[in-house]
Amino acid sequence: MFAYILRKLLYMPLILFGVILLTFTLFYMVASPDALAKLRLGEKATRMQVLDWQASQGYIEWEDAGLAKKKDIQRMSTADAKLVEFKEGTDYTRSSWVGLFGKYVKSVLLLDFGKDRTDKPVSERLWEGLGPSLSLTLPAFFIAELVGVFFGLFAAMYKMTRIDYSIVISSILVMSINGIALIMFGQKFLAADWAYFPVHGYDTGLAAARFLILPICLYVLVTIGEKVRFNRIVMLDETDQDYVRTARAKGLDENKVLFKHVLRNSLIPLITRWTVAIASLYVGSLVLESFFGIPGLGSLTIDAIANNDVAVVRAIVVLGAVSFMFANLMSDVLYAVVDPRVRLE
Amino acid sequence: MKRLRTGARRLFAFLPALLVTTGWLALTTATPGCGGQAADETRDAGLVLNWTESADPRSIDPHKAGDVVSSGQCGMVYECLYQYDYLARPAKLIPCLAESDPEYDPDTLTYTFTLRDDVYFQDDRCFHPDAAGKYFEDESATQRAEKAPGRKLTARDIEYSFKRLAALPDSGGFWVIEGKIAGLDAWREQAVKLKTDDWKTDGDWFEFFDTAVEGLKVLDDRRISVTLREPYPQFLYAITLSYGAAVPREAAEYYGDQFTRNPVGTGPYMLDHWWEQKEIVWVRNPKFREEKFPQSDDPKDELWKPLMGKRLPLCDTVVFRIIKESQPAFLEFLAGNIAASGMDKDQFTQAMTPQSELTDEYKQKGIRLRSYAEPTIHYISFNMNDPFVGTPAGEKGRAIRRAMAHALNRDDYIRRMQNGRGEKAGQLVPPGMVGHFDDYYMPSQRYDLEKARQVLRDAGFEVTGSGDEWTTVDPATGKQVTVNVLHRSTRDSTKDYAVFLNNMGRRIGIKVENELMTFPEFLARQDEGTGQAYDAGWVMDYPDAQNMMQLLYGPNKPPGINSASYASEEYDRLYKEMSVLDQEVPEQQKRKIELIRQMNEVLDRDVPWVLVEFRKIFSLYHQWFYPAKWDEPNAFAYTYFKFFYVDPGASANVTERESPFWPGFILLVVALTPAVLMGWKIYKNQS
């Protein structure tokens, strides 16, 4: 197993390099240095400001002749200055892609993702958003999984009975309602109209609980249908196995058959799903955080996309890719732990 | 022994739950949040005004703030030499940090400003002798907590602030003084070169501020003169934007790049804390000078009588809650937790009657509607360099542009797409501004489908069809005329608008192809000039028509603000003359109005834009929010929070709500029943 993990770990730098290359290409193509400058300086920024900003960020370098010309332009009136055409290669040179990529690789490796649109280091923003996100998604995820496994197991145990039908129909019903609609209804009736919960907001410590209960309940409600159906199918596969019949024939009570034998053997597909889901928990819940004002990473991501905050989006994408790499490794290891037949060679 | 083992096992079973609970508590407790100063839980908030913003500000540094949200936040803490009179309409400037109106010498183009003698910066660490020459991160939290009294504002601060606006490579507002102040642009040239990526290595850049600028002269502690290079009648308006705010050099150097979240100003409020994505809380600045609510005997100002003469700011605390989604913002408003709210399309339908009046239900809740025209324009600009619709296409291009301008049913657009929140635009200058003509509407922009088709026929196009289905073919190519329109958003409302434009095109036989894209892509395409037409808008910065007319001034072509690349010698000549006329001087105002009329006529002939609408704002307010009673807000001012007042008794009544018992009980039963039933089943299995 150790050799396997080591080999996987050694692959990671290569995959990471691929991720960095991909994100670099993607983000530098989507947001050109010109557009980035305008986003930063505002639409009303002049050409001189755009070029000065790009020079300060390393996108371009002024040539000597360019500098001299630039000086002359500064002495002209604004209108005349704007009439002067800048031609690439004469007044300034664009920095090479290789150089920019080198800087980008270095910054990612040092976890220095630059600054967000409010001039705050992105790493600080990520760190600050982590707590609120996890305080929502961790309990919500565990409750949803627990309830999902419980109902899935129960449906499998009483397959083709009224209990099974009720569970399946309820699951389909919940799945058919749009998640955002559920959230909006929940917020309107439970929070705004009936005032059981606050409509919007967040706090620190225990005071956060009253803001988190409703989003957690809604998370469970929105995701439970799919989880129950998936778990039921997985459990049904197991309940038809010979060992289950043998266990029952031995006289084991149904609870032991279910919770000790069936549940354990159903874990492999569940682990696959959990590891992938856990890897993305830190990003929080994009919609719930935005609707309920939880200042986590999900809300930050939506904010960054809406405001074209490229540095934040880039950091989230890179971190997402890295956490998935580790999640994959983790799931491989866990397979071996829960199933002795799996050998990591 | 067995019992002990069972007990240990049970305890162990609880351990994960215990760990999860502890971890969860740690996560919520350890949330760092609060940028800037930490929230003071023990402070008495006093009279609190709750407001909402849809996003965090980009910056609370007045020299970087370029967007509406950021400017509003800067207005809480920073002040400029002048401010807009709260009660005067049309908008009028009055002294703020300045003691009086400036002295202006037209021969030397020099303004001389005299400062008030009673303005102090708020207390802050940056004024502490121990903090001199240090970067804030080099000091401990304990050291930083030890503040020093803010010092008096001097003319040096005004000089420094002008220079800083110029010297920051990411200054959001240098454009307002670019090329205007003698020597400042050349000084900036050197300054920008000295700026490094790291504030700790910016020593040379900081020192360079000691170098003199020809046009900025500090005469004494209270007087400064600013010499312009050319007449600039909009200068006072320009420096009343947040970019003209006075900042202390000590703070800018001590906080460096984090000055944006550690504002130190002379304004009515001080930042208590800024928790990104959650809230920004401002508290009264105890050192704010004695400024009082203005007095007025005008009958129209009668409603302000109870506040007149009261010391500003009127509220002790202002909380800006960051609420991104429109539903929670609206629900919080209805619950009385926020003083005012905008409305999205659905909320508008919910709150308004078909006659655009507030429904009785809302009126009974003590909610009031306020609607007013915003100084903005929405338009579609054609790329005048395009070979098919621009100048190179000659008469054919002009016919296409004109046909599209005739084909747009603005009334229908405003009714269907904007819920009536707009006024159709037939000229460039919005209503209420000098240069707007109530009796003028560009003939080229009148909705007339038959005329649109006739214009195309006259230019040699073959127009065939009937009803809403027409085809316009260019005989030279044998192909249908197609116009590609670029949009700056991919939202659903933009998609609906794109369909509207498609239908508009079908009625005159022009195929309108819409490209929806992200804002950065849109900007890049606009700068590159690779679109045929751009759906655009402009929010005026100050109440002078020059701010709007510059959008079609030839030298402002891309990457400047003239996205149409429109170039007309006649228009440029008229603009040059108009832009230096002072609308406050009656004779000059008369000439200015005449020039604007002529410019409108030139545009009517060339049709570089399809004018769409002037936006109207519809907002809802609670009666207990005082400005709700006022229908004429000044859309240019961003320093108004000091005048805002809430009736504490009335607002408290709205926020008290009782939860009904039965809905909650039923929901609880529905949620718990399956769990109870299954628990019982498991128990039964075991037994």
Interface residues (C-beta under 8 A of the other chain):
Chain A: V30 A31 S32 D34 A35 L36 K38 L39 R40 L41 G42 E43 K44 A45 T46 R47 M48 Q49 V50 D52 W53 A55 S56 K70 K71 Q74 R75 M76 S77 T78 A79 D80 A81 K82 L83 K115 R117 T118 D119 K120 R125 W127 E128 G129 L130 G131 P132 L134 S135 L138 P139 F142 F150 F151 F154 I163 M184 Q187 K188 F189 L190 A191 A192 W194 A195 Y196 V199 H200 G201 Y202 D203 T204 G205 L206 A208 A209 L212 D253 E254 N255 S290 F291 F292 G293 P295 G296 S299 L300 I302 D303 A306 N307 N308
Chain B: V20 G23 W24 L25 L27 T28 T29 A30 T31 P32 G33 G35 A55 D56 P57 R58 S59 D61 K64 G66 D67 P169 D170 S171 G172 G173 F174 W175 E178 G179 K180 D185 A186 R188 E189 V192 K195 D197 R229 E230 D257 Q258 T260 R261 W275 E276 Q277 K278 R321 I322 I323 K324 E325 Q327 P328 A329 L331 E332 L334 A335 N337 T518 F519 P520 E521 L523 A524 D527 Y553 P555 N556 K557 P559 G560 I561 R657 E658 S659 P660 P663 G664 L667 P674 M678 K681 I682 N685 Q686
